[in-house]
Amino acid sequence: MKKTVTLSIAILLIATVLFSFSLVSADGETTLVVGFDQDFPPYGYIGEDGEFTGFDLELAAAVAEKLGLEIVYQPIAWDAKDMELDSGTIDLIWNGFTINGREDKYEWTEPYKDAGQIILVKADADVEALTDLAGKVVAVQTDSAALQALESEDFAELTASFANLLVVDQYNTAFMDLEASAVDAIAMDVDVAYRKNNTASDSNSATPNCVTQFKPRWKKLSRTAPSLKFLKNGSATTFVPSASARRMLNKKNASL
Amino acid sequence: MSFTVMLSKLSEGMITSVLIFTLTLLISLPLGLVVALARISKNKPLSAFTRIYISIMRGTPLMLQLLVVYFGPYYLFRIPLASGYRFWAVILAFSINYAAYFAEIYRGGIESMPIGQYEAARVLGYSESQIFLKIILPQVFKRIIPSITNEVITLIKDTSLAFSIAVTEMFTVAKAIASSERTMVSYIAAGIFYYVFNFIVAFVMERIEKKLNYYH
């Protein structure tokens, strides 16, 4: 009995040590630790084979390869992304992250993807235009570009007309709410909406369908290729990038 | 995503959850006893300190404690963090949190012992430490097992909070699969995983309880 206990504790300790070694630190020397929200298809999510994939993650992998760094996918709690970046536990955030309205908060790449926000309603909903949303319950993801737009002055009137603006923790919750008719509409990123719609179970007649476009009057982004001169955290405002991050950035900028 | 891929992803998450669970118990159960003894000690500053410690641990959300333990070194002392610290921060935060709860359970057990037992033992010539270790503590364990079982089962479900500092345990995996596949299956599978694990825990605790039931 005693032997078994000792043995199992030993095994546990070994497993733990191995486990903690498998976590790579964001030293910026040999690795590129990419922080992303894994609940955010098509930008970053768990693919068919169980590995992380997505539009932005593939792009990040290509950049890491070009820089000769080993890419490490680090799924993070989106709410904690600033803390992760400041404390240097991730090298950068790369995950369908909207630039507009956050220009000063981070140091950005050149924009390379023109997204947009839409309102998604059920196929049989009597919503054709934004004005039809008066008195409806609209769901939006916390800390999202859509939420930021709806809270801005540009859309103050629209937002005030809603019965309720419901802030949810992730879009999947909003989708379940929409299918269950607990909310009438979702304000969200256009690409995420289209992907969700395509993977939704086809048989379900209540499958949410398009879509009223709402175009925040943000300046239009140019569709440039990513310049790959990459992110570090908030230069002018509050934070100083860690020394290792700075070394990495210098190295990167030199190699590109 | 095939069902097997989903299960293997969930099992990976389950390993993390079980590691958090086991290490937390290994640390917090003994630590809780130490805290309980400090709490009932006659040393006033020590007792006051543990009282404040327990009050803070029980009075603030575990998620906040996780964030403080993990990011605290950087924001308070500007110590750059290594990513490997994530996991240990989870263990540390869970351990000090659960130790506070366990401490109060131990204290309840210790204080429930009738004073007559102490008196009788003293008459029989036991020293104070012998009284505690040989007479009081064995009975305390018997009494507090049901309450300990409660906390232990809560612990495995609390492991899902670990993702607030980006340690990917099982529930986080289930959530990520649910959003990439638009399916509820992963939630159901996760529910079954938790249930089976807790069933085993409850079974083991019941066996221990029976084994300790030697006076009846």
Chai-1 contact restraints between the chains, C-beta under 6 A:
chainA,res_idxA,chainB,res_idxB,connection_type,confidence,min_distance_angstrom,max_distance_angstrom,comment,restraint_id
A,L12,B,T22,contact,1.0,0.0,6.0,A-B,restraint_1
A,S20,B,G84,contact,1.0,0.0,6.0,A-B,restraint_2
A,S20,B,F87,contact,1.0,0.0,6.0,A-B,restraint_3
A,L23,B,S83,contact,1.0,0.0,6.0,A-B,restraint_4
A,L23,B,G84,contact,1.0,0.0,6.0,A-B,restraint_5
A,S25,B,A82,contact,1.0,0.0,6.0,A-B,restraint_6
A,S25,B,S83,contact,1.0,0.0,6.0,A-B,restraint_7
A,S25,B,G84,contact,1.0,0.0,6.0,A-B,restraint_8
A,A26,B,S83,contact,1.0,0.0,6.0,A-B,restraint_9
A,Q38,B,A176,contact,1.0,0.0,6.0,A-B,restraint_10
A,D39,B,A176,contact,1.0,0.0,6.0,A-B,restraint_11
A,D39,B,S179,contact,1.0,0.0,6.0,A-B,restraint_12
A,P41,B,S180,contact,1.0,0.0,6.0,A-B,restraint_13
A,Y45,B,S180,contact,1.0,0.0,6.0,A-B,restraint_14
A,I46,B,A176,contact,1.0,0.0,6.0,A-B,restraint_15
A,I46,B,I177,contact,1.0,0.0,6.0,A-B,restraint_16
A,I46,B,S180,contact,1.0,0.0,6.0,A-B,restraint_17
A,E48,B,M1,contact,1.0,0.0,6.0,A-B,restraint_18
A,G50,B,V5,contact,1.0,0.0,6.0,A-B,restraint_19
A,G50,B,K9,contact,1.0,0.0,6.0,A-B,restraint_20
A,P75,B,T168,contact,1.0,0.0,6.0,A-B,restraint_21
A,I76,B,A166,contact,1.0,0.0,6.0,A-B,restraint_22
A,A77,B,F163,contact,1.0,0.0,6.0,A-B,restraint_23
A,A77,B,S164,contact,1.0,0.0,6.0,A-B,restraint_24
A,A77,B,A166,contact,1.0,0.0,6.0,A-B,restraint_25
A,M83,B,F71,contact,1.0,0.0,6.0,A-B,restraint_26
A,S87,B,F71,contact,1.0,0.0,6.0,A-B,restraint_27
A,S87,B,Y74,contact,1.0,0.0,6.0,A-B,restraint_28
A,S87,B,L81,contact,1.0,0.0,6.0,A-B,restraint_29
A,G88,B,P80,contact,1.0,0.0,6.0,A-B,restraint_30
A,T89,B,L81,contact,1.0,0.0,6.0,A-B,restraint_31
A,T89,B,S83,contact,1.0,0.0,6.0,A-B,restraint_32
A,N172,B,A178,contact,1.0,0.0,6.0,A-B,restraint_33
A,N172,B,S179,contact,1.0,0.0,6.0,A-B,restraint_34
A,T199,B,R182,contact,1.0,0.0,6.0,A-B,restraint_35
A,A200,B,R182,contact,1.0,0.0,6.0,A-B,restraint_36
A,S242,B,P80,contact,1.0,0.0,6.0,A-B,restraint_37
